[in-house]
């Protein structure tokens, strides 16, 4: 029998404040649960604007502890209410001077399972992330959730194949990639890189992008969020490039074994020959 997981993602416009942003995502999550969704993921730093368009110390105010901050605790309550696994990307502070771009993973019963910290931190016009975030230092965790093994890779990470592979080696069946990427900068890559990663590593990917313009810069976030299967095929339609949208799709996890048996990429890896990849 097919192991079908009903999964959801949200691409959202910025509301102007954290409270209404949280309330909006709670509404989307309840709508997804009403459609039978078992897991849902939100966009990069979902409870805040994409403040990395500027370099201003005032934006450290968006940071909070994980898991003991207000947003993760509130999402734990939401997970218990809806019975869904939730991927929660936030700006994390671990203490004075220690800040990370992080995603918490909460199980369907509200238990905090752990967090992923973004490894690759960009520093280019409109994406001044090194001003705010230290590189991730928690490795490539894959979380054993109520729906299966779920990993996270955040935005700029997606340009680096090594992390995608490590998540596969760690057992991921579904990887959420919460992002904030703008029109003209990476549009031609958006529908190329994540499907390629899904094929190379033979798992499902949930690619999430913000949508619309925000108050701190000219970035035009183009949405077009989607799920892609281990054959590199979109699961249903890609979301709008201009409007907020909740996307709910059925993912047949049985396809993972089928593809791995057919293509056998993991069998034919040559880690003994890859030493040069990690030399400085």
C-alpha positions as CSV (number, residue, x, y, z in Angstrom):
1,X,0.0,0.0,0.0
2,X,1.3,3.5,-0.9
3,X,2.6,5.5,2.0
4,X,0.9,8.8,1.1
5,X,1.6,11.9,3.2
6,X,-0.6,15.0,2.8
7,X,1.8,17.9,3.1
8,X,1.3,21.7,3.0
9,X,3.4,24.9,2.7
10,X,2.5,28.6,3.0
11,X,3.9,31.4,0.9
12,X,2.8,34.6,2.5
13,X,2.9,38.4,2.2
14,X,4.2,40.5,5.1
15,X,1.4,42.0,7.2
16,X,3.4,44.7,9.0
17,X,3.7,43.1,12.5
18,X,4.5,39.8,14.1
19,X,1.2,39.2,15.9
20,X,-0.9,39.4,12.7
21,X,1.7,37.4,10.8
22,X,1.5,34.6,13.4
23,X,-2.3,34.8,13.4
24,X,-2.4,34.5,9.6
25,X,-0.1,31.4,9.6
26,X,-2.3,29.8,12.3
27,X,-5.3,30.4,10.0
28,X,-3.5,28.8,7.1
29,X,-2.4,25.9,9.3
30,X,-6.0,25.3,10.4
31,X,-7.2,25.4,6.8
32,X,-4.5,22.9,5.8
33,X,-5.5,20.6,8.7
34,X,-9.1,20.8,7.6
35,X,-8.0,19.5,4.2
36,X,-6.2,16.6,5.9
37,X,-2.7,17.9,5.9
38,X,-0.3,16.1,8.2
39,X,2.8,18.3,7.9
40,X,3.2,22.0,7.1
41,X,6.2,24.4,6.6
42,X,6.5,28.2,6.6
43,X,8.8,30.6,4.8
44,X,12.2,31.9,6.0
45,X,11.9,34.0,9.2
46,X,8.2,33.7,8.7
47,X,7.1,35.8,11.7
48,X,9.1,38.9,10.5
49,X,9.8,40.9,7.4
50,X,12.9,40.0,5.4
51,X,14.9,42.7,7.2
52,X,18.2,41.5,5.6
53,X,17.6,43.9,2.8
54,X,19.3,46.4,5.1
55,X,22.0,46.4,7.7
56,X,20.6,48.0,10.8
57,X,21.0,46.9,14.4
58,X,17.3,47.6,15.2
59,X,16.4,44.4,13.4
60,X,18.0,42.3,16.1
61,X,14.7,42.8,17.9
62,X,13.2,40.1,15.8
63,X,15.4,37.4,17.3
64,X,14.1,35.0,20.0
65,X,15.3,31.8,21.7
66,X,14.6,28.4,20.2
67,X,12.8,26.5,21.5
68,X,11.9,28.6,24.6
69,X,10.8,31.7,22.7
70,X,7.2,32.8,22.2
71,X,6.9,31.8,18.5
72,X,8.0,28.2,18.9
73,X,5.9,27.8,22.0
74,X,2.9,29.1,20.2
75,X,3.6,26.8,17.2
76,X,3.8,23.9,19.6
77,X,0.3,24.7,20.8
78,X,-0.8,24.9,17.1
79,X,0.7,21.5,16.4
80,X,-1.2,19.9,19.3
81,X,-4.4,21.6,18.2
82,X,-4.1,20.5,14.5
83,X,-2.2,17.3,14.8
84,X,0.3,18.4,12.2
85,X,4.1,18.4,12.1
86,X,5.2,22.0,11.7
87,X,8.5,23.5,10.3
88,X,9.0,26.9,12.0
89,X,11.7,29.2,10.5
90,X,12.7,32.1,12.8
91,X,15.6,34.4,13.7
92,X,17.2,32.7,16.7
93,X,19.3,34.2,19.5
94,X,21.2,31.8,21.7
95,X,22.5,34.6,23.9
96,X,24.1,38.0,23.5
97,X,26.1,38.0,20.2
98,X,25.0,34.6,19.1
99,X,22.4,34.8,16.3
100,X,21.3,32.2,13.7
101,X,18.8,31.7,10.8
102,X,17.0,28.7,12.2
103,X,14.1,26.4,11.7
104,X,12.5,24.5,14.6
105,X,10.7,21.2,13.9
106,X,7.7,20.3,16.0
107,X,6.0,16.9,16.0
108,X,2.3,16.4,15.5
109,X,1.8,16.1,19.3
110,X,3.5,19.4,19.9
111,X,6.8,18.0,21.0
112,X,9.9,20.1,20.0
113,X,12.1,17.7,18.1
114,X,15.1,20.0,17.4
115,X,16.3,22.7,15.0
116,X,18.4,23.3,11.9
117,X,20.6,26.3,11.5
118,X,21.3,27.7,8.1
119,X,24.9,26.9,7.1
120,X,25.5,29.1,4.1
121,X,25.1,32.8,4.8
122,X,24.9,35.3,1.8
123,X,26.3,38.8,1.9
124,X,25.2,40.5,-1.4
125,X,23.0,43.5,-2.2
126,X,19.6,43.1,-0.7
127,X,20.6,39.9,1.2
128,X,23.0,41.2,3.9
129,X,22.7,38.2,6.1
130,X,26.2,38.0,7.5
131,X,25.4,41.2,9.4
132,X,22.8,39.2,11.4
133,X,23.5,35.5,11.3
134,X,26.4,33.2,12.2
135,X,26.9,30.1,10.1
136,X,24.9,27.1,11.3
137,X,26.8,24.7,13.6
138,X,24.3,21.8,14.3
139,X,25.1,19.7,11.2
140,X,22.4,18.3,9.0
141,X,19.7,16.8,11.3
142,X,16.8,14.7,10.0
143,X,13.9,14.5,12.4
144,X,11.8,11.4,13.0
145,X,8.3,12.8,12.9
146,X,4.8,11.5,12.8
147,X,4.9,11.6,9.0
148,X,8.4,10.3,8.4
149,X,11.9,11.6,8.3
150,X,11.9,15.4,7.7
151,X,14.9,17.6,7.0
152,X,15.4,21.4,6.5
153,X,17.7,23.4,4.2
154,X,17.2,27.2,4.3
155,X,17.2,29.5,1.2
156,X,20.8,30.2,0.1
157,X,21.8,26.7,1.3
158,X,20.0,25.3,-1.8
159,X,22.9,26.5,-4.1
160,X,25.2,24.0,-2.3
161,X,24.7,20.3,-3.2
162,X,26.7,19.0,-0.3
163,X,24.0,19.7,2.3
164,X,21.3,18.2,0.2
165,X,23.3,15.0,-0.1
166,X,24.0,14.9,3.6
167,X,20.3,15.1,4.4
168,X,19.7,12.2,2.1
169,X,22.5,10.2,3.7
170,X,20.9,11.0,7.1
171,X,17.6,9.4,5.9
172,X,15.4,12.4,4.8
173,X,12.2,11.6,2.9
174,X,11.0,15.2,2.7
175,X,13.2,18.3,2.9
176,X,11.6,21.7,3.5
177,X,13.5,24.6,1.9
178,X,12.1,27.9,3.3
179,X,13.3,30.8,1.3
180,X,13.2,34.6,0.6
181,X,14.4,35.1,-3.0
182,X,13.6,37.9,-5.3
183,X,12.6,38.3,-9.0
184,X,15.5,38.8,-11.4
185,X,18.1,37.5,-8.9
186,X,17.4,33.8,-9.0
187,X,14.2,33.2,-10.9
188,X,15.8,31.0,-13.6
189,X,17.3,28.8,-10.9
190,X,14.2,28.4,-8.7
191,X,12.6,25.7,-10.8
192,X,15.9,24.1,-11.6
193,X,17.9,23.6,-8.4
194,X,15.3,22.0,-6.0
195,X,14.0,19.5,-8.6
196,X,17.7,18.7,-9.4
197,X,18.3,18.1,-5.7
198,X,15.2,16.0,-5.4
199,X,16.5,13.8,-8.3
200,X,20.1,13.6,-7.2
201,X,19.1,12.7,-3.6
202,X,15.9,10.8,-4.3
203,X,13.5,12.4,-1.9
204,X,10.7,15.0,-1.9
205,X,11.4,18.7,-1.6
206,X,9.1,21.5,-0.4
207,X,10.4,24.8,-1.9
208,X,8.8,27.8,-0.2
209,X,9.3,31.5,-1.2
210,X,7.9,34.7,0.1
211,X,5.7,36.8,-2.1
212,X,5.4,40.5,-2.7
213,X,7.4,43.6,-1.8
214,X,8.2,44.6,1.8
215,X,9.1,47.8,3.6
216,X,12.9,47.5,3.9
217,X,14.0,47.3,0.3
218,X,13.2,46.7,-3.4
219,X,13.2,42.9,-3.4
220,X,10.2,41.5,-5.2
221,X,9.7,38.1,-3.8
222,X,8.1,35.9,-6.5
223,X,6.5,33.1,-4.6
224,X,6.0,30.1,-7.1
225,X,6.4,27.7,-4.2
226,X,5.9,24.0,-4.9
227,X,6.5,20.4,-4.0
228,X,8.7,18.2,-6.2
229,X,9.1,14.4,-6.2
230,X,12.2,12.2,-6.4
231,X,11.8,12.1,-10.2
232,X,12.1,15.9,-10.3
233,X,8.4,16.3,-11.3
234,X,6.2,19.0,-9.7
235,X,3.5,17.6,-7.5
236,X,0.4,19.5,-8.7
237,X,0.7,23.1,-9.8
238,X,3.3,25.6,-8.8
239,X,1.9,28.4,-6.6
240,X,1.2,32.0,-7.8
241,X,4.1,34.4,-8.4
242,X,2.2,37.4,-7.1
243,X,-0.3,36.2,-4.4
244,X,-0.3,34.5,-1.0
245,X,-1.2,30.9,-1.2
246,X,-1.6,27.7,0.9
247,X,-0.4,24.7,-1.1
248,X,-1.6,21.2,-0.1
249,X,-0.3,18.1,-1.9
250,X,-0.3,14.3,-1.5
251,X,3.2,12.9,-1.5
252,X,3.6,9.2,-2.1
253,X,6.6,8.2,0.0
254,X,6.6,4.8,-1.7
255,X,8.0,6.5,-4.7
256,X,11.3,7.0,-2.8
257,X,12.1,3.3,-2.7
258,X,10.9,2.8,-6.2
259,X,13.2,5.5,-7.6
260,X,16.2,4.4,-5.5
261,X,15.8,0.9,-6.7
262,X,15.5,2.1,-10.3
263,X,18.3,4.7,-10.4
264,X,20.5,3.4,-7.6
265,X,22.4,6.6,-7.1
266,X,23.2,5.8,-3.5
267,X,24.6,2.4,-4.4
268,X,26.9,4.0,-7.0
269,X,28.3,6.8,-4.9
270,X,32.1,6.9,-4.6
271,X,32.9,8.6,-1.2
272,X,36.4,7.1,-1.4
273,X,37.1,9.3,-4.4
274,X,35.6,12.6,-3.0
275,X,38.4,13.7,-0.6
276,X,39.1,16.8,-2.7
277,X,35.6,18.1,-2.1
278,X,36.4,19.0,1.5
279,X,39.9,20.3,1.2
280,X,40.2,24.1,1.9
